[in-house]
Amino acid sequence: MRLDDEQESSHFEVQSGRGGGLGGGGLGMLLPLIGSRFGCGGIAVVLIILVVMGVNPLSLVGGGGGQPAQTERPSTGELTDVQRTSLKVLGSTERRWADIFKAEGQQYPPPTLVFYSQNGQSGCGAAQSAMGPFYCPADQRIYLDTDFFREMETRFNAPGDFPIGYIIAHEVGHHIQTVTGEADRIRKAQQRASEAEGNALQVKMELQADCYAGVWAARDTNLMEPGDLEEGMRAAEAIGDDTLQKAAGRRPVPESFTHGSSAQRMQWLRKGLSTGDPDQCDTFNGAI
């Protein structure tokens, strides 16, 4: 991606310390976050991800209570290269979504990106790096341990800088769902649904966020370089539910999916990229 001249977002924070440590009552804080982030049945899928990433799930119930997380706003010159790249991507998403909202006579409220290391604290509970990046609707923040991108490269064979853009833009997609009221509508529907139905709704939420990520990239084509599309497709394939379940030595069970299959994630990212139109990202009506 051509990010050298891109302006970095000023909406960020850095957490230090081991906020939320997962000892003592930490697991009790983690489970509600998993439930709100992944929907019904999501806990089982997250445990699979933990195993794939080499984390013993039993370790989540041991250890000390940790220290409270401290939030700072360092200058961008003090940030790592990956953090600065992430902020350039976030800045790009702010400008593109501001244009889209303005065309509808609305003002776009940008989310804040929170960097943390290993353990952090969010408005939704404890943050754990093994869970990967996530968006918390309670405080409208994206939580990111940038070591996740190293995992994408080494464990999931999805190198390059476009996967960084895709992942962050996907979480921004969840922010769009929150500020437009779509997320609240789906959460209420999930409360009335069976586990399988709730999972299916969650899959549609995630696929729409994938499509929104594609919309961002399509509307900022000056950032795209040869090979970026292929990098994005590899990343979408790597984090499909079926691929993760196979990597954990399990037979894929579609009823348990909470993010969508690799083919579905690639399909909806590509749809956003090919249309650049958020109205084409309606995953809730018709087949996905």
C-alpha positions in Angstrom: 0.0 0.0 0.0 1.1 3.6 -0.7 1.0 5.0 2.8 4.0 7.3 2.9 2.1 10.5 2.3 -1.0 9.4 4.2 -1.9 11.6 7.2 -2.0 9.6 10.5 -5.2 9.7 12.6 -5.0 11.6 15.8 -7.6 9.4 17.4 -5.5 6.9 19.3 -4.4 5.9 22.8 -1.7 3.6 24.1 -2.3 1.4 27.1 0.6 0.3 29.3 0.6 -2.2 32.2 -1.2 -5.5 32.4 -4.7 -4.0 32.6 -7.4 -6.6 33.2 -4.8 -9.4 33.8 -6.7 -12.6 33.4 -6.1 -14.0 36.9 -8.6 -13.9 39.7 -11.8 -12.4 38.3 -10.2 -11.6 34.9 -11.8 -14.6 33.2 -15.2 -13.3 34.3 -14.5 -10.1 32.5 -13.2 -11.9 29.4 -16.2 -14.1 28.9 -18.8 -11.2 28.5 -16.5 -9.6 26.0 -16.3 -12.8 24.0 -20.0 -13.1 24.1 -20.6 -9.5 22.9 -17.9 -9.8 20.3 -18.7 -13.2 18.7 -22.3 -13.9 19.6 -23.8 -17.2 20.6 -21.3 -20.1 20.6 -18.4 -17.7 20.1 -16.6 -18.8 23.2 -15.9 -22.2 21.7 -14.5 -20.6 18.5 -12.3 -18.2 20.5 -10.9 -21.2 22.4 -10.0 -22.8 19.1 -8.2 -19.6 18.1 -6.3 -19.6 21.3 -5.1 -23.2 20.7 -4.1 -22.4 17.1 -2.0 -19.4 18.4 -0.3 -21.6 20.9 -2.1 -20.3 24.0 -3.2 -22.8 26.6 -6.8 -21.8 27.4 -6.4 -23.1 31.0 -3.8 -20.3 31.5 -6.7 -17.8 31.5 -7.8 -18.9 34.9 -4.4 -18.8 36.6 -1.9 -16.1 37.7 -2.2 -12.8 39.5 -4.6 -10.0 39.2 -2.3 -7.7 37.2 -2.0 -4.0 37.4 -4.5 -1.4 36.1 -3.9 -0.3 32.6 -2.6 3.2 32.1 -3.6 5.2 29.0 -1.2 7.6 27.3 -1.1 9.7 24.3 2.5 9.7 23.1 3.7 11.6 20.0 3.5 9.6 16.8 7.3 9.8 16.7 7.4 7.5 19.7 5.2 4.8 18.0 6.4 1.7 16.2 6.3 1.5 12.4 3.4 -0.9 12.6 1.5 1.5 14.9 2.1 4.4 12.6 1.0 2.3 9.6 -2.2 1.4 11.5 -2.8 5.1 12.2 -2.3 6.0 8.6 -4.9 3.4 7.6 -7.3 4.7 10.3 -6.8 8.2 9.0 -7.7 7.0 5.5 -10.9 5.3 6.8 -11.9 8.5 8.6 -11.6 10.6 5.4 -13.4 8.0 3.2 -16.3 7.4 5.6 -16.6 11.1 6.4 -17.2 11.6 2.6 -19.9 8.8 2.6 -21.7 10.2 5.6 -21.5 13.8 4.3 -23.2 12.6 1.0 -26.1 11.5 3.2 -26.2 14.8 5.2 -24.6 13.3 8.2 -21.4 13.7 10.2 -19.1 10.8 10.7 -17.9 10.2 14.4 -14.5 8.5 14.1 -13.6 5.6 16.5 -10.4 5.7 18.7 -7.7 3.1 18.1 -6.2 1.7 21.4 -2.9 0.0 21.2 -2.0 -2.4 24.0 0.4 -5.3 24.6 -0.8 -8.8 25.6 -3.4 -7.7 28.1 -5.5 -4.5 28.2 -8.8 -3.1 29.4 -11.7 -2.0 27.2 -15.2 -0.7 27.9 -16.4 -4.3 27.1 -14.1 -5.9 29.7 -10.6 -7.4 29.5 -8.6 -7.3 26.3 -6.5 -10.3 25.4 -4.1 -10.3 22.5 -4.9 -13.9 21.6 -8.4 -12.8 20.7 -7.1 -10.6 17.9 -8.3 -7.1 17.1 -11.8 -6.2 18.2 -14.2 -3.3 18.3 -16.0 -2.4 21.6 -19.4 -0.7 20.9 -19.6 0.4 24.6 -16.8 2.9 24.2 -16.6 3.0 20.4 -12.9 2.0 20.4 -10.9 -0.5 18.4 -8.4 -2.5 20.5 -5.3 -3.8 18.9 -2.2 -5.6 19.9 0.0 -5.2 16.8 1.7 -8.5 17.4 -1.4 -9.9 15.8 0.0 -8.8 12.4 3.1 -10.9 13.1 0.8 -13.9 13.7 -0.9 -13.2 10.4 2.4 -13.4 8.6 4.0 -16.3 10.5 1.1 -18.6 11.4 -1.5 -17.8 8.7 0.8 -17.0 5.8 -0.8 -13.6 5.2 2.1 -11.2 4.9 2.1 -7.6 3.6 0.7 -4.3 4.7 -2.7 -4.6 3.0 -3.8 -7.2 5.6 -3.2 -4.4 8.2 -5.5 -2.2 6.3 -8.1 -4.9 5.9 -8.2 -5.8 9.5 -8.4 -2.2 10.8 -11.0 -1.3 8.1 -13.0 -4.4 9.2 -13.2 -3.2 12.8 -14.1 0.3 11.5 -16.9 -1.5 9.7 -18.2 -2.6 13.1 -18.1 1.0 14.2 -20.2 1.9 11.2 -22.7 -0.7 12.2 -22.8 0.8 15.7 -23.3 4.4 14.8 -26.0 3.6 12.2 -27.9 1.5 14.7 -27.5 -1.8 12.7 -25.5 -3.5 15.4 -28.1 -2.7 18.0 -30.9 -4.1 15.8 -29.0 -7.4 15.2 -28.1 -7.8 18.9 -31.8 -7.5 19.8 -32.6 -10.1 17.1 -29.9 -12.4 18.5 -31.5 -12.3 22.0 -34.7 -13.8 20.5 -32.9 -16.3 18.4 -31.7 -19.8 18.9 -27.9 -20.4 19.1 -27.6 -21.4 15.5 -29.8 -18.5 14.4 -27.7 -16.1 16.6 -24.5 -17.4 15.0 -25.9 -16.9 11.5 -26.8 -13.3 12.3 -23.3 -12.8 13.7 -21.8 -14.2 10.5 -23.8 -11.6 8.5 -22.5 -8.9 10.8 -18.9 -9.9 10.2 -19.3 -10.3 6.4 -20.9 -6.9 6.2 -17.8 -5.5 8.0 -15.6 -7.3 5.5 -17.6 -5.6 2.7 -17.2 -2.2 4.4 -13.5 -2.8 4.5 -13.6 -3.4 0.7 -15.6 -0.2 0.3 -12.9 1.8 2.1 -10.1 0.4 -0.1 -12.1 0.9 -3.3 -12.6 4.6 -2.4 -8.9 5.1 -1.7 -7.5 3.5 -4.8 -4.4 5.7 -4.7 -3.3 3.5 -1.8 -3.6 0.3 -3.7 -0.5 -1.3 -5.3 -0.1 -4.4 -7.5 -0.5 -7.4 -5.2 -2.6 -5.7 -2.6 -5.8 -7.4 -3.7 -4.1 -10.8 -3.5 -2.7 -10.0 0.0 -6.3 -9.1 1.1 -7.7 -12.3 -0.2 -5.1 -14.4 1.5 -5.8 -12.6 4.8 -9.6 -13.1 4.4 -9.0 -16.8 3.6 -6.7 -17.3 6.6 -9.3 -16.1 9.2 -12.3 -17.9 7.9 -14.0 -20.0 10.5 -13.6 -23.2 8.5 -9.9 -22.6 8.0 -9.4 -21.9 11.7 -11.3 -25.0 12.7 -9.3 -27.2 10.3 -6.1 -25.7 11.7 -7.2 -26.7 15.2 -7.7 -30.3 14.0 -11.5 -30.1 13.9 -14.1 -30.8 11.2 -15.7 -27.5 10.2 -19.2 -27.1 11.6 -21.0 -24.3 9.7 -23.7 -24.0 12.5 -20.9 -22.9 14.8 -19.4 -20.3 12.5 -19.5 -16.7 13.9 -17.4 -14.9 11.2 -18.1 -16.8 8.0 -16.2 -19.3 5.9 -13.0 -18.3 4.0 -15.0 -18.3 0.8 -17.6 -16.0 2.2 -15.1 -13.6 3.7 -13.2 -13.4 0.4 -16.5 -12.9 -1.5 -17.7 -10.0 0.6 -14.4 -8.2 0.8 -14.2 -8.5 -3.0 -17.7 -7.2 -3.4 -16.8 -4.0 -1.4 -13.7 -3.6 -3.5 -15.5 -4.0 -6.8 -18.4 -1.7 -6.0 -17.1 0.9 -3.5 -20.8 1.2 -2.5 -21.8 0.5 1.1 -25.4 -0.1 0.0 -24.1 -3.2 -1.8 -23.0 -4.6 1.6 -26.5 -5.7 2.8 -25.7 -9.2 4.0 -29.0 -9.5 5.9 -31.4 -9.8 3.0 -30.9 -12.8 0.7 -28.3 -15.5 0.6 -24.8 -14.9 1.7 
